[in-house]
Amino acid sequence: MIDYVIAGVNIAMQVFIMTSKYDLISEYIMNELGRGVTFFKGQGGYSGKDSTVIYTVVSRREFIRMREYIKQVDRKAFITVSDAHEVLGEGFKRIDSE
């Protein structure tokens, strides 16, 4: 609640997900949450293995749902989350708004 007072209700969550189940998780994000995803090709620094990283921006409520889904699908997923104080574009604030 304090976050809402300090930063506002329109804060979104910027999320990077490292997972071997990127196909299932990205389908969930697109089909169940109605959000877009971007894939980045990565390589584990320690393992040297190629990987696919999911990037998405979601609301706080959507993040809670997504986290629960990821917990069910891939308990080994690695997720980083940051507050996005302003998001412009489809599904969020219009780019040409003031």
N, C-alpha and C positions, 0 to 999 in steps of 0.2 A: 504494500500500500504506500509506503514511503517513497518507493521508486516512482509511482505515478504522480505523487505530489511534486517531487523534485524535478523529474524529467518529462513528465507529461504522459498521457495515455497512448500516444501514437508511437512509442518506442517499439521497434521491431528487433528481432533476434537474427543476427548474422551467424550462420552455422556452417562449419566444415565437418564432414563425416568421412572418416577413413574406415572402410569396411570391405570385406570380400563379398558382401551381399548387396552391392551397390544397385543391382538390377531391381531387387525386391523393394529396397528402401526408396529408391528414386520413383518407382511406380506408385508407392504409397503417397509420397509427397505430392506428386502430380495429380493422381486420381482421387485421393481421399481429402487432401488439404487444398487442392486446387492451386498449388504454387509451382513455379518453375524451378528447374535445377540446372546447374552448369557442372559439367564434368571436367576435372583436371587430371591429367596423367601424372602420376607420381612414381617415386622409387624410394623404397625404404632405405634410409641411411645405414641402418644397422644390418638389415637382412639383405639388402640389395634387390629385393623382389619388386617387380612392377606392381603398381596399384592404381585404382581409380578413386579419386576423391570427389565427393559430392559437395557442392556449395549451394546453399539456398538461403533465402531470407523469409522469415515467418513471424507471425505475431506471437506474443507470449503464450497465449492459449494454444495455438497450433504447435508451438514447441513442446508443450507438456504432452500433447497427444502423440507427437512424433517420437519423443523420447521413450514413451511407453511402448510404442510399436517396435522401435529399434531394440529395446530391452528383450522383447519376445523373439525377434528374428536373429540378432547377432550380439550376444553378450560380450564379444571381444571387440566390438566397434570402438573406435577412438573418436570422440566428438569434442570440438572446441566451439565455444559460444561467446559472442560479443554483442553488446548493445549497439544497435545502429540508430543513432539519434535522428537521422533523416534518411528516408528512402523515397526516391523519385522514380516513377515509372508504373507500368501496368500492375494493377492490384494494390497500389499504394497511392501516394500523393502524385498528382499530375506534374510533369516536368515544367510545364508553363505556368503553374500556379505561383502566387507570390506569398 
